[in-house]
Amino acid sequence: MARNKFDVDEELEQEFNWSHYKRLAQYVKPYKSPILKALFVIILANVAGMLGPYFTKIAIDEVIPQGNLTLLMQLSVFFLISLLVIGWCMRYRIYAITEIGQDILKDMRYSIFEHLQRLPFSYFDNRPHGKILIRVVNYINTLSDLLSNGLINLISDIFNVIITLVFMFFIDVKLTLYSLLLLPILFVMVMVIKNKQRKAYQVLSNKQSNLNAYIHESISGIKITQSFAREEENYQIFNEVSEEYRTSWMKAVKVQFLLWPGVQNISVMTTCLIYFVGIRQLGVDVTTGTLIAFIGYINNFWNPVINIGNFYNSLITATAYLERIFETMDEVPDIQDEPDAQILPSIKGTVDFEHVTFRYEEGKNILNDVSFHISQGQSIALVGPTGAGKTTIINLLSRFYDVNEGSVKVDGFDVREVTLSSLRTQMGVMLQDTFVFSGTILDNIRYGKLDATEEEVIEAAKVVRAHEFIKDLKDGYHTVVEERGSTLSAGQRQLISFARALLADPKILILDEATSSIDTKTEELLQEGLQQLLKGRTSFIIAHRLSTIKNSSQIFYVEGGRIAEAGTHDELMAQRGLYHHLYQSQYDLLQVTD
Ligand SMILES: Nc1ncnc2c1ncn2[C@@H]1O[C@H](COP(=O)(O)OP(=O)(O)OP(=O)(O)O)[C@@H](O)[C@H]1O
């Protein structure tokens, strides 16, 4: 898929087909038994509801003319019982179907979330996160009514129509046939509106998604917005996106509600027709009781027909959202375990890049035929200009992306041939954008090793010199931090991520700009701890501050999609090439600032 911006409508990569409903049915299947129970109760209510008009007919046509008071009393008691049964059934039905609907939604939400967790970086690179979020929350919620009330009501309404028809045919065949006369008009209307409605809702879902993406982006970037005083500009953009949403909503609703008045009119016309035919035939072959009962049954018949029409309407509406939901679930993770992937045994930590060529996008190679060998326990520093491809190298090592040519090997195993989890659990990665999750500091450090004891967490924090600031916090390690760690300084967030990477006790440690926000004094202390910790482990360190990587076993200067220079600090300085130039310029800068 092409990259997508908040104001660009997403293309539908997969057209809707009826099998989507089959898939939806798979989510309904586990709830067969509670659905059947609810259905039974609903049918019971329907049958009880049918008895009312029938009792009225008997009372008017037979019991009252005979003046049989006892029978009239008995009929009244039955009528009352039928009303009580209906009341209880309704109560049960509301609770049961809401529960079933919510359970199904929960399962669907789980499926989509579980799938999202496995999708590769490239999926998230290509779309605004707000557009992903809306699928998991809002789109799934739109199915709520369809799956709770809609589904069960549909079955109950179908039963209702059938039972009513049986009663109607039983009482008067001719009047029943008149009642069905206008039904075909309804079918024609539904067919005509269907496609228009689906298209209108597809547009609506797109506009909803755009609005969500913009709000998400605006909240994420609020600090920058306020620092640049861009609020006015943003109001305007928001207004435009919001107006598009409003317009598409109005269009969709206009189409959707074409059906409703149509159905109402047909039902009123049918009632008029029955009065007309019934009154003309009164005393010929229609009794007063029959006519009154029939008017009751007409309502019993048309109400569920209207409901079925509405269900169909919701189904068409939901289709636009279902397409998006299943499209996300069908997204094939291009980074996933091969069918014959093996578990990477406990590694020593050798790494080989063999003729690696890589590009994020067609036509723009980021790495070109890169090869190197790293022995167990070596520390490798990756330096070079911004955008040269340093992070890309470590992304390939963790298999966040796959190489286009060549191979990346860990202990001789091609990373594509082992399971992702066995590979990644043996690596401690600290990425450039340090992320702190909402929860306690303890939880955050423990993130990659859930069974770590508090002592182990503290130990890791001490090594990276995070302990000093954590112990001074209000609740120490149990202090709750917000998502993204907004209450911590950038350096503190880095120290926490550092401790998190170390705690996992990885054989290969990857540190991308791990110390860029840490003051030089803390960094010196941290380096001491780190030196002990790096012993016996292979490590990749990306750093712009060259003073921090001078002691590395090897330094790679990455530029122009290749490793332009490689060697120890002393060797590279002696070469007087690119590294020397970079080092010298940093050194000069330091002299000037001093
Ligand atoms: N997800 C992505 N999709 C497309 N291009 C990308 C993506 N990530 C990085 N790039 C591009 O790949 C190139 C290398 O990026 P990389 O992050 O590896 O650079 P770097 O050397 O780590 O830079 P820095 O020192 O600034 O962190 C850059 O030109 C960047 O624009």
The ligand as an SDF file (V2000), in Angstrom:
LIG
                    3D

 31 33  0  0  0  0  0  0  0  0999 V2000
   10.5210    3.4820    7.6070 N   0  0  0  0  0  0  0  0  0  0  0  0
   11.1900    4.0910    6.6410 C   0  0  0  0  0  0  0  0  0  0  0  0
   10.6620    4.1880    5.4180 N   0  0  0  0  0  0  0  0  0  0  0  0
   11.3380    4.8040    4.4240 C   0  0  0  0  0  0  0  0  0  0  0  0
   12.5440    5.3340    4.5610 N   0  0  0  0  0  0  0  0  0  0  0  0
   13.1360    5.2660    5.7500 C   0  0  0  0  0  0  0  0  0  0  0  0
   12.4840    4.6490    6.8590 C   0  0  0  0  0  0  0  0  0  0  0  0
   13.3060    4.7040    7.9250 N   0  0  0  0  0  0  0  0  0  0  0  0
   14.4110    5.3480    7.4950 C   0  0  0  0  0  0  0  0  0  0  0  0
   14.3220    5.6810    6.1950 N   0  0  0  0  0  0  0  0  0  0  0  0
   15.3620    6.3320    5.3920 C   0  0  0  0  0  0  0  0  0  0  0  0
   16.4850    5.4870    5.4000 O   0  0  0  0  0  0  0  0  0  0  0  0
   17.6850    6.2480    5.5300 C   0  0  0  0  0  0  0  0  0  0  0  0
   18.5150    5.7030    6.6660 C   0  0  0  0  0  0  0  0  0  0  0  0
   17.8300    5.9060    7.8760 O   0  0  0  0  0  0  0  0  0  0  0  0
   18.4420    5.4690    9.2770 P   0  0  0  0  0  0  0  0  0  0  0  0
   17.4210    5.7240   10.2990 O   0  0  0  0  0  0  0  0  0  0  0  0
   19.0040    4.1220    9.1480 O   0  0  0  0  0  0  0  0  0  0  0  0
   19.6270    6.5210    9.3960 O   0  0  0  0  0  0  0  0  0  0  0  0
   20.6470    6.7400   10.5880 P   0  0  0  0  0  0  0  0  0  0  0  0
   22.0020    6.6210   10.0140 O   0  0  0  0  0  0  0  0  0  0  0  0
   20.3200    5.8900   11.7310 O   0  0  0  0  0  0  0  0  0  0  0  0
   20.3320    8.2780   10.8830 O   0  0  0  0  0  0  0  0  0  0  0  0
   20.3960    9.0620   12.2890 P   0  0  0  0  0  0  0  0  0  0  0  0
   21.8200    9.2370   12.6220 O   0  0  0  0  0  0  0  0  0  0  0  0
   19.7710   10.3660   11.9200 O   0  0  0  0  0  0  0  0  0  0  0  0
   19.6090    8.3050   13.2740 O   0  0  0  0  0  0  0  0  0  0  0  0
   17.2510    7.6900    5.7020 C   0  0  0  0  0  0  0  0  0  0  0  0
   17.4580    8.3390    4.4630 O   0  0  0  0  0  0  0  0  0  0  0  0
   15.7830    7.6420    6.0000 C   0  0  0  0  0  0  0  0  0  0  0  0
   15.1290    8.7030    5.3800 O   0  0  0  0  0  0  0  0  0  0  0  0
  1  2  1  0
  2  3  1  0
  2  7  2  0
  3  4  2  0
  4  5  1  0
  5  6  2  0
  6  7  1  0
  6 10  1  0
  7  8  1  0
  8  9  2  0
  9 10  1  0
 10 11  1  0
 11 12  1  0
 11 30  1  0
 12 13  1  0
 13 14  1  0
 13 28  1  0
 14 15  1  0
 15 16  1  0
 16 17  2  0
 16 18  1  0
 16 19  1  0
 19 20  1  0
 20 21  2  0
 20 22  1  0
 20 23  1  0
 23 24  1  0
 24 25  2  0
 24 26  1  0
 24 27  1  0
 28 29  1  0
 28 30  1  0
 30 31  1  0
M  END
$$$$
